[in-house]
Amino acid sequence: MATPLGARGTARPATTSPHPATDKSPLVLSGATVVLPTGTVKDGRVIIDGTRIVGSAPDNAQVVDVTGYTLVPGFVDIHNHGGGGASFTSGTTDDVLHGIHTHRLHGTTTLVASTVTGDMDFLAQRAGLLSELAEQGDIAGIHFEGPFISPCRKGAHSEELLRDPDPAEVRKLIDAARGKAKMVTLATELPGGIDSVRLLAEHGVIAAIGHTDATYEQTVEAIDAGATVATHLFNAMPALGHRTPGPIAALLEDERITVELINDGTHLHPAALQLAFHHAGADRVAFITDAMDAAGFGDGRYMLGPLEVEVSEGVARLVEGGSIAGSTLTLDRAFQRAVTVDRLSVEDAVTALSANPARLLGMYDTIGSLEPGKYADLVLLDHQFALKGVMRRGEWVVDPQLG
């Protein structure tokens, strides 16, 4: 696990998890406000038997009173680079597992590990390591953010390692991931971009438009070719203009596109978030963290790929140039901000944090809502929507200790 370089202030390791529940008897969480796809139920209950939610309580079920709390599905993060001091791009297997666990402590029960731009051989090697964790069920897959992005909109990516999206090289990364590649972010206006989108679509991998300098027309062409996600909408792309609308207008208006939003109060002005929800609707928004190592860890200096990052008061920026370098966000904070600051409904927040990303990953049959037959992945929130408990696959990751 990486230690911050010259760390200052509050840098500290993530809290260790309470021991998993050893009592495997069925469990009824009773009395909570339960957010379901069909609506919110007051004085509801969720029944867990083993790793799954079930429709009726067995005779030997233990009943736990959670009156006054809210139960929502476990959060699903499709864009996450690390946490707890660990990087998914450069850490060891144990480091990566620590980063995953850090985010589980904050309610993210399903996570896609994202890499940053690197040498092609190195990224292929990382894909091999991460694919093993995906095969074990620790992560839901791999997201390659870079190296196929625009030098004009590189953000916190090393410019000398960027390259055009040659379909043969895109295919190399897909093959290295052994069927566990879930998403690739590309600047689709670059040479080979449209052909690479088609290649990804043919292989069942999400083509995401991001770190792009595309025009409106070029973005429409990429969507027609099969792109389905906007990587952190508004960030690392041209601003919306009244004569040159650019990619933002094309991505917001097309019903085939799901837009990622980083709801940390730094990446987006609240009006931009409201604009996205107004035009795309809750069913086309996926909240992400875009988290880097410092998430759940603290301020200090870190490495993001080959670039040095300064984290101060929870905001990550490149030491050289000052570009925002990912976030220190966790999805419990994104949820709480959505309903208390942005004034979204709890139902819309659940849609953006759980249901929509689960659908994107093709996993909505097992995660993303609190329905019988699905995994018992859930988050317990108090009256201020602060995290109180986290369950994954029927075991408490964060035990609410309700007494």
Disulfide bonds with the S-S distance in Angstrom:
none
